[in-house]
Amino acid sequence: MRYAFRTGLAAATLVGSVIVPSVAFASTSHGARSASDATAADRCTVVKRGGIGAGLDVRLTMSPKGPSVVFVDEADGSQVKDLGTLNRSHPALARSAGIDVEILNAYGSTPQLLAKTNGGTSGYYEIQNFPTLPKGCSLDEGTVVKQCTVSQQDGIGAGLDARLTMSPKGPSVVFVDEADGSQVKRLGTLNRSRPKLPASAGIYAEIVQPSSWEPQLKSKTQGGTTRYAFTDFPKLPKGCPLY
């Protein structure tokens, strides 16, 4: 039996764009806090604004949590709320929006925005770079791993399930009692550093190609001439990296 889980869960820069550090100021009983009190997230967030045509501007934000985009009316600077926000979990506008806009390389350090606001053959695609993170700032790897981790659970015989997890750090396997759902701790966890159960485990289980994009679990829980079973790990979501 299979169960699916997701634990979080694929070139022209416009002239005149402005990049500014984004620092949030909150009112307190002592007045607005100073820039020196800004959090690390504030200091590492930068914003750039540029046009994409059809009376629209885009506000491109880059932070340790990745890129995001909001759409702004070119005339009055108000947010076009009907188009929502683009980010890693929602990297492209739906077709019903009437324009083509998508974040490319959303999990990388150099994402880009691909946009086409004119339909048919009259328009063309333009690519804008997101602003670069300030010196000393970097993408939050923990956030990437959380957003890009997917799991599934499959029966492998002898009353055992295998919970197969795929993340940017590669594949991992824990073994689960099919009857009560508890982890079979004596078998431990398989991963890149421990890809195979020892012979003393009583069953055969091994991650095949643990450093690849398409690893498999090779398993055999019965003796004799029983054949090995091969189970694919779930695929990383679109755009997610593999470290």
PyMOL commands that set and color helices and strands:
alter all, ss='L'
color gray80, all
select helices_A, chain A and resi 35-37+40-43+81-83+95-97+141-147+185-187+199-201
alter helices_A, ss='H'
color red, helices_A
select strands_A, chain A and resi 2-6+18-21+46-53+56-63+66-73+85-86+100-104+112-116+126-129+150-157+160-167+170-177+189-190+204-208+216-220+229-232
alter strands_A, ss='S'
color yellow, strands_A
deselect
rebuild
show_as cartoon
